[in-house]
Amino acid sequence: MTQTQVTERIVAFIRERFLSDDPASNLDGETPLLDWGILNSMNTAELVGFIQREYGYTVPQSSVNVRNFRNANQIAALVVEGAAAAGRSL
């Protein structure tokens, strides 16, 4: 699975769960999730759980930060790189 595919799935999850599946939302891989208030502590915890279920990758607590969760592209990079470092393919 490519980073682009992971980004697309994360964007779809965020749109479905946090934006009431609004097709008019301007959400994409570069949308500033924290700045726009899309990710808060509860939503971030739910997203981390989704990543665990969907990809089998446990996001380390130390990686849940502003830099890694700035947008869906950053989150996808974290997941892909973390899985690769653990010797897993997505």
PyMOL Python script that loads the backbone (N, CA, C, O; Angstrom):
from pymol import cmd

cmd.read_pdbstr("""\
ATOM      1  N   MET A   1       0.857  -1.176   0.000  1.00  0.00           N
ATOM      2  CA  MET A   1       0.000   0.000   0.000  1.00  0.00           C
ATOM      3  C   MET A   1       0.898   1.232   0.000  1.00  0.00           C
ATOM      4  O   MET A   1       1.876   1.296   0.745  1.00  0.00           O
ATOM      5  N   THR A   2       0.565   2.197  -0.829  1.00  0.00           N
ATOM      6  CA  THR A   2       1.375   3.400  -0.939  1.00  0.00           C
ATOM      7  C   THR A   2       0.955   4.450   0.089  1.00  0.00           C
ATOM      8  O   THR A   2      -0.122   4.371   0.680  1.00  0.00           O
ATOM      9  N   GLN A   3       1.826   5.424   0.282  1.00  0.00           N
ATOM     10  CA  GLN A   3       1.500   6.512   1.198  1.00  0.00           C
ATOM     11  C   GLN A   3       0.277   7.275   0.696  1.00  0.00           C
ATOM     12  O   GLN A   3      -0.539   7.722   1.502  1.00  0.00           O
ATOM     13  N   THR A   4       0.138   7.430  -0.598  1.00  0.00           N
ATOM     14  CA  THR A   4      -1.026   8.120  -1.169  1.00  0.00           C
ATOM     15  C   THR A   4      -2.309   7.370  -0.824  1.00  0.00           C
ATOM     16  O   THR A   4      -3.314   7.993  -0.479  1.00  0.00           O
ATOM     17  N   GLN A   5      -2.287   6.062  -0.913  1.00  0.00           N
ATOM     18  CA  GLN A   5      -3.464   5.260  -0.569  1.00  0.00           C
ATOM     19  C   GLN A   5      -3.805   5.384   0.915  1.00  0.00           C
ATOM     20  O   GLN A   5      -4.976   5.464   1.284  1.00  0.00           O
ATOM     21  N   VAL A   6      -2.786   5.399   1.753  1.00  0.00           N
ATOM     22  CA  VAL A   6      -3.023   5.563   3.186  1.00  0.00           C
ATOM     23  C   VAL A   6      -3.607   6.952   3.454  1.00  0.00           C
ATOM     24  O   VAL A   6      -4.536   7.089   4.249  1.00  0.00           O
ATOM     25  N   THR A   7      -3.069   7.974   2.798  1.00  0.00           N
ATOM     26  CA  THR A   7      -3.609   9.332   2.953  1.00  0.00           C
ATOM     27  C   THR A   7      -5.077   9.370   2.563  1.00  0.00           C
ATOM     28  O   THR A   7      -5.899   9.927   3.290  1.00  0.00           O
ATOM     29  N   GLU A   8      -5.407   8.786   1.430  1.00  0.00           N
ATOM     30  CA  GLU A   8      -6.795   8.786   0.957  1.00  0.00           C
ATOM     31  C   GLU A   8      -7.724   8.108   1.954  1.00  0.00           C
ATOM     32  O   GLU A   8      -8.830   8.590   2.195  1.00  0.00           O
ATOM     33  N   ARG A   9      -7.284   6.992   2.539  1.00  0.00           N
ATOM     34  CA  ARG A   9      -8.124   6.281   3.510  1.00  0.00           C
ATOM     35  C   ARG A   9      -8.273   7.079   4.797  1.00  0.00           C
ATOM     36  O   ARG A   9      -9.351   7.091   5.392  1.00  0.00           O
ATOM     37  N   ILE A  10      -7.215   7.742   5.232  1.00  0.00           N
ATOM     38  CA  ILE A  10      -7.285   8.581   6.432  1.00  0.00           C
ATOM     39  C   ILE A  10      -8.225   9.753   6.194  1.00  0.00           C
ATOM     40  O   ILE A  10      -9.042  10.074   7.057  1.00  0.00           O
ATOM     41  N   VAL A  11      -8.121  10.395   5.037  1.00  0.00           N
ATOM     42  CA  VAL A  11      -9.018  11.505   4.694  1.00  0.00           C
ATOM     43  C   VAL A  11     -10.465  11.020   4.691  1.00  0.00           C
ATOM     44  O   VAL A  11     -11.347  11.698   5.218  1.00  0.00           O
ATOM     45  N   ALA A  12     -10.715   9.850   4.102  1.00  0.00           N
ATOM     46  CA  ALA A  12     -12.078   9.304   4.066  1.00  0.00           C
ATOM     47  C   ALA A  12     -12.586   9.030   5.480  1.00  0.00           C
ATOM     48  O   ALA A  12     -13.740   9.326   5.789  1.00  0.00           O
ATOM     49  N   PHE A  13     -11.740   8.469   6.335  1.00  0.00           N
ATOM     50  CA  PHE A  13     -12.137   8.199   7.714  1.00  0.00           C
ATOM     51  C   PHE A  13     -12.474   9.504   8.439  1.00  0.00           C
ATOM     52  O   PHE A  13     -13.505   9.593   9.106  1.00  0.00           O
ATOM     53  N   ILE A  14     -11.629  10.494   8.314  1.00  0.00           N
ATOM     54  CA  ILE A  14     -11.869  11.784   8.982  1.00  0.00           C
ATOM     55  C   ILE A  14     -13.162  12.409   8.479  1.00  0.00           C
ATOM     56  O   ILE A  14     -13.956  12.921   9.267  1.00  0.00           O
ATOM     57  N   ARG A  15     -13.371  12.369   7.180  1.00  0.00           N
ATOM     58  CA  ARG A  15     -14.596  12.937   6.605  1.00  0.00           C
ATOM     59  C   ARG A  15     -15.830  12.214   7.136  1.00  0.00           C
ATOM     60  O   ARG A  15     -16.816  12.852   7.505  1.00  0.00           O
ATOM     61  N   GLU A  16     -15.776  10.875   7.176  1.00  0.00           N
ATOM     62  CA  GLU A  16     -16.918  10.070   7.638  1.00  0.00           C
ATOM     63  C   GLU A  16     -17.206  10.283   9.124  1.00  0.00           C
ATOM     64  O   GLU A  16     -18.357  10.473   9.517  1.00  0.00           O
ATOM     65  N   ARG A  17     -16.163  10.251   9.941  1.00  0.00           N
ATOM     66  CA  ARG A  17     -16.355  10.267  11.394  1.00  0.00           C
ATOM     67  C   ARG A  17     -16.484  11.661  11.994  1.00  0.00           C
ATOM     68  O   ARG A  17     -17.251  11.855  12.938  1.00  0.00           O
ATOM     69  N   PHE A  18     -15.751  12.630  11.466  1.00  0.00           N
ATOM     70  CA  PHE A  18     -15.675  13.933  12.119  1.00  0.00           C
ATOM     71  C   PHE A  18     -16.344  15.060  11.345  1.00  0.00           C
ATOM     72  O   PHE A  18     -16.559  16.140  11.895  1.00  0.00           O
ATOM     73  N   LEU A  19     -16.675  14.829  10.084  1.00  0.00           N
ATOM     74  CA  LEU A  19     -17.284  15.881   9.264  1.00  0.00           C
ATOM     75  C   LEU A  19     -18.636  15.453   8.711  1.00  0.00           C
ATOM     76  O   LEU A  19     -19.111  16.023   7.728  1.00  0.00           O
ATOM     77  N   SER A  20     -19.249  14.474   9.318  1.00  0.00           N
ATOM     78  CA  SER A  20     -20.572  13.967   8.915  1.00  0.00           C
ATOM     79  C   SER A  20     -20.625  13.603   7.437  1.00  0.00           C
ATOM     80  O   SER A  20     -21.651  13.776   6.780  1.00  0.00           O
ATOM     81  N   ASP A  21     -19.489  13.089   6.916  1.00  0.00           N
ATOM     82  CA  ASP A  21     -19.403  12.647   5.522  1.00  0.00           C
ATOM     83  C   ASP A  21     -19.833  13.735   4.547  1.00  0.00           C
ATOM     84  O   ASP A  21     -20.489  13.457   3.544  1.00  0.00           O
ATOM     85  N   ASP A  22     -19.460  14.968   4.845  1.00  0.00           N
ATOM     86  CA  ASP A  22     -19.830  16.119   4.026  1.00  0.00           C
ATOM     87  C   ASP A  22     -19.003  16.138   2.741  1.00  0.00           C
ATOM     88  O   ASP A  22     -17.807  16.429   2.789  1.00  0.00           O
ATOM     89  N   PRO A  23     -19.617  15.833   1.591  1.00  0.00           N
ATOM     90  CA  PRO A  23     -18.868  15.815   0.335  1.00  0.00           C
ATOM     91  C   PRO A  23     -18.382  17.204  -0.076  1.00  0.00           C
ATOM     92  O   PRO A  23     -17.485  17.319  -0.911  1.00  0.00           O
ATOM     93  N   ALA A  24     -18.953  18.240   0.490  1.00  0.00           N
ATOM     94  CA  ALA A  24     -18.546  19.603   0.150  1.00  0.00           C
ATOM     95  C   ALA A  24     -17.344  20.065   0.968  1.00  0.00           C
ATOM     96  O   ALA A  24     -16.815  21.151   0.731  1.00  0.00           O
ATOM     97  N   SER A  25     -16.913  19.256   1.923  1.00  0.00           N
ATOM     98  CA  SER A  25     -15.766  19.668   2.739  1.00  0.00           C
ATOM     99  C   SER A  25     -14.530  19.766   1.850  1.00  0.00           C
ATOM    100  O   SER A  25     -14.371  19.007   0.894  1.00  0.00           O
ATOM    101  N   ASN A  26     -13.684  20.691   2.175  1.00  0.00           N
ATOM    102  CA  ASN A  26     -12.464  20.904   1.400  1.00  0.00           C
ATOM    103  C   ASN A  26     -11.303  20.082   1.945  1.00  0.00           C
ATOM    104  O   ASN A  26     -10.141  20.436   1.750  1.00  0.00           O
ATOM    105  N   LEU A  27     -11.614  19.007   2.614  1.00  0.00           N
ATOM    106  CA  LEU A  27     -10.596  18.184   3.237  1.00  0.00           C
ATOM    107  C   LEU A  27      -9.762  17.460   2.196  1.00  0.00           C
ATOM    108  O   LEU A  27     -10.296  16.813   1.294  1.00  0.00           O
ATOM    109  N   ASP A  28      -8.439  17.575   2.329  1.00  0.00           N
ATOM    110  CA  ASP A  28      -7.517  16.817   1.497  1.00  0.00           C
ATOM    111  C   ASP A  28      -6.281  16.507   2.329  1.00  0.00           C
ATOM    112  O   ASP A  28      -6.273  16.753   3.535  1.00  0.00           O
ATOM    113  N   GLY A  29      -5.268  15.985   1.723  1.00  0.00           N
ATOM    114  CA  GLY A  29      -4.078  15.576   2.446  1.00  0.00           C
ATOM    115  C   GLY A  29      -3.316  16.694   3.111  1.00  0.00           C
ATOM    116  O   GLY A  29      -2.547  16.451   4.041  1.00  0.00           O
ATOM    117  N   GLU A  30      -3.513  17.916   2.654  1.00  0.00           N
ATOM    118  CA  GLU A  30      -2.797  19.070   3.204  1.00  0.00           C
ATOM    119  C   GLU A  30      -3.637  19.908   4.170  1.00  0.00           C
ATOM    120  O   GLU A  30      -3.128  20.877   4.733  1.00  0.00           O
ATOM    121  N   THR A  31      -4.883  19.567   4.368  1.00  0.00           N
ATOM    122  CA  THR A  31      -5.751  20.323   5.282  1.00  0.00           C
ATOM    123  C   THR A  31      -5.138  20.351   6.678  1.00  0.00           C
ATOM    124  O   THR A  31      -4.810  19.297   7.222  1.00  0.00           O
ATOM    125  N   PRO A  32      -4.978  21.532   7.269  1.00  0.00           N
ATOM    126  CA  PRO A  32      -4.409  21.632   8.618  1.00  0.00           C
ATOM    127  C   PRO A  32      -5.421  21.174   9.672  1.00  0.00           C
ATOM    128  O   PRO A  32      -6.240  21.962  10.144  1.00  0.00           O
ATOM    129  N   LEU A  33      -5.353  19.911  10.029  1.00  0.00           N
ATOM    130  CA  LEU A  33      -6.360  19.280  10.880  1.00  0.00           C
ATOM    131  C   LEU A  33      -6.451  19.901  12.270  1.00  0.00           C
ATOM    132  O   LEU A  33      -7.546  20.036  12.816  1.00  0.00           O
ATOM    133  N   LEU A  34      -5.340  20.271  12.833  1.00  0.00           N
ATOM    134  CA  LEU A  34      -5.343  20.875  14.167  1.00  0.00           C
ATOM    135  C   LEU A  34      -5.783  22.329  14.098  1.00  0.00           C
ATOM    136  O   LEU A  34      -6.609  22.774  14.895  1.00  0.00           O
ATOM    137  N   ASP A  35      -5.230  23.066  13.144  1.00  0.00           N
ATOM    138  CA  ASP A  35      -5.576  24.487  13.011  1.00  0.00           C
ATOM    139  C   ASP A  35      -7.060  24.692  12.721  1.00  0.00           C
ATOM    140  O   ASP A  35      -7.653  25.670  13.176  1.00  0.00           O
ATOM    141  N   TRP A  36      -7.658  23.778  11.969  1.00  0.00           N
ATOM    142  CA  TRP A  36      -9.076  23.895  11.630  1.00  0.00           C
ATOM    143  C   TRP A  36      -9.974  23.295  12.702  1.00  0.00           C
ATOM    144  O   TRP A  36     -11.198  23.331  12.573  1.00  0.00           O
ATOM    145  N   GLY A  37      -9.387  22.746  13.753  1.00  0.00           N
ATOM    146  CA  GLY A  37     -10.171  22.185  14.844  1.00  0.00           C
ATOM    147  C   GLY A  37     -10.803  20.837  14.541  1.00  0.00           C
ATOM    148  O   GLY A  37     -11.701  20.397  15.259  1.00  0.00           O
ATOM    149  N   ILE A  38     -10.346  20.183  13.492  1.00  0.00           N
ATOM    150  CA  ILE A  38     -10.903  18.878  13.129  1.00  0.00           C
ATOM    151  C   ILE A  38     -10.416  17.810  14.105  1.00  0.00           C
ATOM    152  O   ILE A  38     -11.182  16.947  14.535  1.00  0.00           O
ATOM    153  N   LEU A  39      -9.135  17.882  14.445  1.00  0.00           N
ATOM    154  CA  LEU A  39      -8.594  16.943  15.429  1.00  0.00           C
ATOM    155  C   LEU A  39      -8.496  17.622  16.784  1.00  0.00           C
ATOM    156  O   LEU A  39      -7.847  18.656  16.940  1.00  0.00           O
ATOM    157  N   ASN A  40      -9.154  17.015  17.754  1.00  0.00           N
ATOM    158  CA  ASN A  40      -9.006  17.402  19.160  1.00  0.00           C
ATOM    159  C   ASN A  40      -8.545  16.133  19.876  1.00  0.00           C
ATOM    160  O   ASN A  40      -8.247  15.137  19.217  1.00  0.00           O
ATOM    161  N   SER A  41      -8.480  16.146  21.172  1.00  0.00           N
ATOM    162  CA  SER A  41      -7.950  14.976  21.873  1.00  0.00           C
ATOM    163  C   SER A  41      -8.797  13.721  21.634  1.00  0.00           C
ATOM    164  O   SER A  41      -8.258  12.635  21.419  1.00  0.00           O
ATOM    165  N   MET A  42     -10.111  13.875  21.673  1.00  0.00           N
ATOM    166  CA  MET A  42     -10.990  12.713  21.455  1.00  0.00           C
ATOM    167  C   MET A  42     -10.878  12.184  20.024  1.00  0.00           C
ATOM    168  O   MET A  42     -10.741  10.978  19.813  1.00  0.00           O
ATOM    169  N   ASN A  43     -10.936  13.081  19.051  1.00  0.00           N
ATOM    170  CA  ASN A  43     -10.847  12.661  17.652  1.00  0.00           C
ATOM    171  C   ASN A  43      -9.488  12.048  17.337  1.00  0.00           C
ATOM    172  O   ASN A  43      -9.398  11.091  16.569  1.00  0.00           O
ATOM    173  N   THR A  44      -8.439  12.595  17.926  1.00  0.00           N
ATOM    174  CA  THR A  44      -7.102  12.042  17.699  1.00  0.00           C
ATOM    175  C   THR A  44      -7.020  10.628  18.254  1.00  0.00           C
ATOM    176  O   THR A  44      -6.468   9.740  17.604  1.00  0.00           O
ATOM    177  N   ALA A  45      -7.558  10.409  19.440  1.00  0.00           N
ATOM    178  CA  ALA A  45      -7.563   9.064  20.024  1.00  0.00           C
ATOM    179  C   ALA A  45      -8.344   8.094  19.136  1.00  0.00           C
ATOM    180  O   ALA A  45      -7.930   6.950  18.949  1.00  0.00           O
ATOM    181  N   GLU A  46      -9.453   8.544  18.599  1.00  0.00           N
ATOM    182  CA  GLU A  46     -10.247   7.694  17.710  1.00  0.00           C
ATOM    183  C   GLU A  46      -9.487   7.391  16.424  1.00  0.00           C
ATOM    184  O   GLU A  46      -9.533   6.267  15.924  1.00  0.00           O
ATOM    185  N   LEU A  47      -8.793   8.386  15.889  1.00  0.00           N
ATOM    186  CA  LEU A  47      -7.999   8.192  14.681  1.00  0.00           C
ATOM    187  C   LEU A  47      -6.847   7.227  14.933  1.00  0.00           C
ATOM    188  O   LEU A  47      -6.561   6.379  14.088  1.00  0.00           O
ATOM    189  N   VAL A  48      -6.189   7.337  16.066  1.00  0.00           N
ATOM    190  CA  VAL A  48      -5.099   6.420  16.414  1.00  0.00           C
ATOM    191  C   VAL A  48      -5.637   4.984  16.509  1.00  0.00           C
ATOM    192  O   VAL A  48      -4.978   4.046  16.060  1.00  0.00           O
ATOM    193  N   GLY A  49      -6.809   4.816  17.080  1.00  0.00           N
ATOM    194  CA  GLY A  49      -7.437   3.497  17.142  1.00  0.00           C
ATOM    195  C   GLY A  49      -7.756   2.959  15.754  1.00  0.00           C
ATOM    196  O   GLY A  49      -7.566   1.772  15.489  1.00  0.00           O
ATOM    197  N   PHE A  50      -8.234   3.816  14.877  1.00  0.00           N
ATOM    198  CA  PHE A  50      -8.515   3.423  13.493  1.00  0.00           C
ATOM    199  C   PHE A  50      -7.239   2.933  12.807  1.00  0.00           C
ATOM    200  O   PHE A  50      -7.246   1.910  12.121  1.00  0.00           O
ATOM    201  N   ILE A  51      -6.152   3.668  12.998  1.00  0.00           N
ATOM    202  CA  ILE A  51      -4.877   3.285  12.383  1.00  0.00           C
ATOM    203  C   ILE A  51      -4.452   1.901  12.883  1.00  0.00           C
ATOM    204  O   ILE A  51      -3.980   1.075  12.102  1.00  0.00           O
ATOM    205  N   GLN A  52      -4.617   1.657  14.161  1.00  0.00           N
ATOM    206  CA  GLN A  52      -4.270   0.345  14.734  1.00  0.00           C
ATOM    207  C   GLN A  52      -5.106  -0.764  14.095  1.00  0.00           C
ATOM    208  O   GLN A  52      -4.575  -1.801  13.697  1.00  0.00           O
ATOM    209  N   ARG A  53      -6.407  -0.538  14.001  1.00  0.00           N
ATOM    210  CA  ARG A  53      -7.304  -1.560  13.430  1.00  0.00           C
ATOM    211  C   ARG A  53      -7.078  -1.744  11.926  1.00  0.00           C
ATOM    212  O   ARG A  53      -7.030  -2.870  11.431  1.00  0.00           O
ATOM    213  N   GLU A  54      -6.945  -0.649  11.224  1.00  0.00           N
ATOM    214  CA  GLU A  54      -6.863  -0.677   9.758  1.00  0.00           C
ATOM    215  C   GLU A  54      -5.509  -1.196   9.254  1.00  0.00           C
ATOM    216  O   GLU A  54      -5.448  -1.956   8.288  1.00  0.00           O
ATOM    217  N   TYR A  55      -4.429  -0.777   9.921  1.00  0.00           N
ATOM    218  CA  TYR A  55      -3.086  -1.064   9.414  1.00  0.00           C
ATOM    219  C   TYR A  55      -2.245  -1.940  10.339  1.00  0.00           C
ATOM    220  O   TYR A  55      -1.138  -2.336   9.972  1.00  0.00           O
ATOM    221  N   GLY A  56      -2.752  -2.248  11.530  1.00  0.00           N
ATOM    222  CA  GLY A  56      -1.988  -3.065  12.446  1.00  0.00           C
ATOM    223  C   GLY A  56      -0.759  -2.357  12.989  1.00  0.00           C
ATOM    224  O   GLY A  56       0.165  -3.000  13.487  1.00  0.00           O
ATOM    225  N   TYR A  57      -0.748  -1.038  12.894  1.00  0.00           N
ATOM    226  CA  TYR A  57       0.387  -0.245  13.371  1.00  0.00           C
ATOM    227  C   TYR A  57      -0.041   0.533  14.610  1.00  0.00           C
ATOM    228  O   TYR A  57      -1.024   1.274  14.581  1.00  0.00           O
ATOM    229  N   THR A  58       0.692   0.360  15.679  1.00  0.00           N
ATOM    230  CA  THR A  58       0.413   1.088  16.912  1.00  0.00           C
ATOM    231  C   THR A  58       1.248   2.358  16.916  1.00  0.00           C
ATOM    232  O   THR A  58       2.477   2.308  16.964  1.00  0.00           O
ATOM    233  N   VAL A  59       0.573   3.488  16.866  1.00  0.00           N
ATOM    234  CA  VAL A  59       1.268   4.775  16.883  1.00  0.00           C
ATOM    235  C   VAL A  59       1.824   4.987  18.288  1.00  0.00           C
ATOM    236  O   VAL A  59       1.060   5.017  19.252  1.00  0.00           O
ATOM    237  N   PRO A  60       3.157   5.134  18.418  1.00  0.00           N
ATOM    238  CA  PRO A  60       3.726   5.392  19.743  1.00  0.00           C
ATOM    239  C   PRO A  60       3.194   6.711  20.307  1.00  0.00           C
ATOM    240  O   PRO A  60       3.033   7.687  19.574  1.00  0.00           O
ATOM    241  N   GLN A  61       2.930   6.731  21.585  1.00  0.00           N
ATOM    242  CA  GLN A  61       2.417   7.943  22.231  1.00  0.00           C
ATOM    243  C   GLN A  61       3.311   9.146  21.942  1.00  0.00           C
ATOM    244  O   GLN A  61       2.821  10.258  21.747  1.00  0.00           O
ATOM    245  N   SER A  62       4.628   8.918  21.914  1.00  0.00           N
ATOM    246  CA  SER A  62       5.564  10.019  21.664  1.00  0.00           C
ATOM    247  C   SER A  62       5.438  10.581  20.249  1.00  0.00           C
ATOM    248  O   SER A  62       5.910  11.686  19.982  1.00  0.00           O
ATOM    249  N   SER A  63       4.812   9.840  19.348  1.00  0.00           N
ATOM    250  CA  SER A  63       4.639  10.303  17.964  1.00  0.00           C
ATOM    251  C   SER A  63       3.336  11.069  17.751  1.00  0.00           C
ATOM    252  O   SER A  63       3.121  11.653  16.688  1.00  0.00           O
ATOM    253  N   VAL A  64       2.480  11.065  18.750  1.00  0.00           N
ATOM    254  CA  VAL A  64       1.224  11.816  18.652  1.00  0.00           C
ATOM    255  C   VAL A  64       1.533  13.252  19.061  1.00  0.00           C
ATOM    256  O   VAL A  64       1.444  13.629  20.230  1.00  0.00           O
ATOM    257  N   ASN A  65       1.899  14.035  18.048  1.00  0.00           N
ATOM    258  CA  ASN A  65       2.282  15.417  18.296  1.00  0.00           C
ATOM    259  C   ASN A  65       1.877  16.307  17.123  1.00  0.00           C
ATOM    260  O   ASN A  65       1.396  15.821  16.100  1.00  0.00           O
ATOM    261  N   VAL A  66       2.074  17.590  17.282  1.00  0.00           N
ATOM    262  CA  VAL A  66       1.640  18.570  16.284  1.00  0.00           C
ATOM    263  C   VAL A  66       2.310  18.329  14.942  1.00  0.00           C
ATOM    264  O   VAL A  66       1.666  18.472  13.903  1.00  0.00           O
ATOM    265  N   ARG A  67       3.562  17.975  14.940  1.00  0.00           N
ATOM    266  CA  ARG A  67       4.280  17.768  13.674  1.00  0.00           C
ATOM    267  C   ARG A  67       3.716  16.582  12.904  1.00  0.00           C
ATOM    268  O   ARG A  67       3.479  16.686  11.701  1.00  0.00           O
ATOM    269  N   ASN A  68       3.500  15.460  13.577  1.00  0.00           N
ATOM    270  CA  ASN A  68       3.047  14.243  12.903  1.00  0.00           C
ATOM    271  C   ASN A  68       1.560  14.240  12.573  1.00  0.00           C
ATOM    272  O   ASN A  68       1.133  13.525  11.666  1.00  0.00           O
ATOM    273  N   PHE A  69       0.771  15.022  13.287  1.00  0.00           N
ATOM    274  CA  PHE A  69      -0.678  15.038  13.068  1.00  0.00           C
ATOM    275  C   PHE A  69      -1.159  16.366  12.486  1.00  0.00           C
ATOM    276  O   PHE A  69      -2.328  16.727  12.620  1.00  0.00           O
ATOM    277  N   ARG A  70      -0.257  17.076  11.847  1.00  0.00           N
ATOM    278  CA  ARG A  70      -0.585  18.368  11.224  1.00  0.00           C
ATOM    279  C   ARG A  70      -1.620  18.205  10.114  1.00  0.00           C
ATOM    280  O   ARG A  70      -2.548  19.006   9.995  1.00  0.00           O
ATOM    281  N   ASN A  71      -1.450  17.151   9.295  1.00  0.00           N
ATOM    282  CA  ASN A  71      -2.384  16.901   8.196  1.00  0.00           C
ATOM    283  C   ASN A  71      -2.358  15.408   7.859  1.00  0.00           C
ATOM    284  O   ASN A  71      -1.545  14.659   8.400  1.00  0.00           O
ATOM    285  N   ALA A  72      -3.240  14.989   6.976  1.00  0.00           N
ATOM    286  CA  ALA A  72      -3.351  13.563   6.636  1.00  0.00           C
ATOM    287  C   ALA A  72      -2.093  13.044   5.956  1.00  0.00           C
ATOM    288  O   ALA A  72      -1.732  11.881   6.137  1.00  0.00           O
ATOM    289  N   ASN A  73      -1.418  13.884   5.177  1.00  0.00           N
ATOM    290  CA  ASN A  73      -0.173  13.446   4.547  1.00  0.00           C
ATOM    291  C   ASN A  73       0.883  13.101   5.593  1.00  0.00           C
ATOM    292  O   ASN A  73       1.588  12.100   5.460  1.00  0.00           O
ATOM    293  N   GLN A  74       0.992  13.926   6.632  1.00  0.00           N
ATOM    294  CA  GLN A  74       1.962  13.666   7.702  1.00  0.00           C
ATOM    295  C   GLN A  74       1.603  12.396   8.471  1.00  0.00           C
ATOM    296  O   GLN A  74       2.480  11.605   8.820  1.00  0.00           O
ATOM    297  N   ILE A  75       0.321  12.209   8.730  1.00  0.00           N
ATOM    298  CA  ILE A  75      -0.119  11.013   9.454  1.00  0.00           C
ATOM    299  C   ILE A  75       0.188   9.766   8.621  1.00  0.00           C
ATOM    300  O   ILE A  75       0.682   8.770   9.150  1.00  0.00           O
ATOM    301  N   ALA A  76      -0.102   9.823   7.334  1.00  0.00           N
ATOM    302  CA  ALA A  76       0.166   8.684   6.451  1.00  0.00           C
ATOM    303  C   ALA A  76       1.658   8.374   6.400  1.00  0.00           C
ATOM    304  O   ALA A  76       2.051   7.208   6.413  1.00  0.00           O
ATOM    305  N   ALA A  77       2.486   9.406   6.343  1.00  0.00           N
ATOM    306  CA  ALA A  77       3.941   9.199   6.338  1.00  0.00           C
ATOM    307  C   ALA A  77       4.377   8.504   7.623  1.00  0.00           C
ATOM    308  O   ALA A  77       5.204   7.593   7.589  1.00  0.00           O
ATOM    309  N   LEU A  78       3.828   8.930   8.743  1.00  0.00           N
ATOM    310  CA  LEU A  78       4.135   8.306  10.031  1.00  0.00           C
ATOM    311  C   LEU A  78       3.778   6.819  10.006  1.00  0.00           C
ATOM    312  O   LEU A  78       4.566   5.982  10.445  1.00  0.00           O
ATOM    313  N   VAL A  79       2.599   6.495   9.497  1.00  0.00           N
ATOM    314  CA  VAL A  79       2.134   5.105   9.454  1.00  0.00           C
ATOM    315  C   VAL A  79       3.011   4.262   8.528  1.00  0.00           C
ATOM    316  O   VAL A  79       3.440   3.170   8.901  1.00  0.00           O
ATOM    317  N   VAL A  80       3.273   4.762   7.334  1.00  0.00           N
ATOM    318  CA  VAL A  80       4.066   4.004   6.358  1.00  0.00           C
ATOM    319  C   VAL A  80       5.499   3.811   6.861  1.00  0.00           C
ATOM    320  O   VAL A  80       6.041   2.708   6.798  1.00  0.00           O
ATOM    321  N   GLU A  81       6.104   4.885   7.358  1.00  0.00           N
ATOM    322  CA  GLU A  81       7.480   4.794   7.849  1.00  0.00           C
ATOM    323  C   GLU A  81       7.567   3.923   9.100  1.00  0.00           C
ATOM    324  O   GLU A  81       8.509   3.146   9.255  1.00  0.00           O
ATOM    325  N   GLY A  82       6.600   4.050   9.979  1.00  0.00           N
ATOM    326  CA  GLY A  82       6.594   3.239  11.196  1.00  0.00           C
ATOM    327  C   GLY A  82       6.426   1.769  10.898  1.00  0.00           C
ATOM    328  O   GLY A  82       7.098   0.930  11.498  1.00  0.00           O
ATOM    329  N   ALA A  83       5.543   1.449   9.986  1.00  0.00           N
ATOM    330  CA  ALA A  83       5.344   0.050   9.604  1.00  0.00           C
ATOM    331  C   ALA A  83       6.595  -0.512   8.948  1.00  0.00           C
ATOM    332  O   ALA A  83       6.982  -1.649   9.220  1.00  0.00           O
ATOM    333  N   ALA A  84       7.236   0.280   8.080  1.00  0.00           N
ATOM    334  CA  ALA A  84       8.460  -0.165   7.411  1.00  0.00           C
ATOM    335  C   ALA A  84       9.580  -0.390   8.421  1.00  0.00           C
ATOM    336  O   ALA A  84      10.322  -1.367   8.319  1.00  0.00           O
ATOM    337  N   ALA A  85       9.704   0.509   9.394  1.00  0.00           N
ATOM    338  CA  ALA A  85      10.735   0.368  10.421  1.00  0.00           C
ATOM    339  C   ALA A  85      10.523  -0.892  11.258  1.00  0.00           C
ATOM    340  O   ALA A  85      11.473  -1.494  11.758  1.00  0.00           O
ATOM    341  N   ALA A  86       9.256  -1.275  11.396  1.00  0.00           N
ATOM    342  CA  ALA A  86       8.932  -2.489  12.163  1.00  0.00           C
ATOM    343  C   ALA A  86       8.992  -3.746  11.286  1.00  0.00           C
ATOM    344  O   ALA A  86       8.707  -4.850  11.749  1.00  0.00           O
ATOM    345  N   GLY A  87       9.367  -3.562  10.007  1.00  0.00           N
ATOM    346  CA  GLY A  87       9.476  -4.696   9.106  1.00  0.00           C
ATOM    347  C   GLY A  87       8.154  -5.209   8.593  1.00  0.00           C
ATOM    348  O   GLY A  87       8.043  -6.363   8.178  1.00  0.00           O
ATOM    349  N   ARG A  88       7.138  -4.343   8.620  1.00  0.00           N
ATOM    350  CA  ARG A  88       5.805  -4.733   8.160  1.00  0.00           C
ATOM    351  C   ARG A  88       5.451  -3.974   6.891  1.00  0.00           C
ATOM    352  O   ARG A  88       5.823  -2.812   6.727  1.00  0.00           O
ATOM    353  N   SER A  89       4.748  -4.621   6.019  1.00  0.00           N
ATOM    354  CA  SER A  89       4.218  -3.925   4.847  1.00  0.00           C
ATOM    355  C   SER A  89       2.731  -3.705   5.075  1.00  0.00           C
ATOM    356  O   SER A  89       2.072  -4.471   5.778  1.00  0.00           O
ATOM    357  N   LEU A  90       2.234  -2.676   4.486  1.00  0.00           N
ATOM    358  CA  LEU A  90       0.812  -2.338   4.657  1.00  0.00           C
ATOM    359  C   LEU A  90      -0.007  -2.940   3.534  1.00  0.00           C
ATOM    360  O   LEU A  90      -1.225  -2.769   3.499  1.00  0.00           O
TER     361      LEU A  90
END
""", "prot")
cmd.dss("prot")
cmd.show_as("cartoon", "prot")
cmd.util.cbc("prot")
cmd.orient("prot")
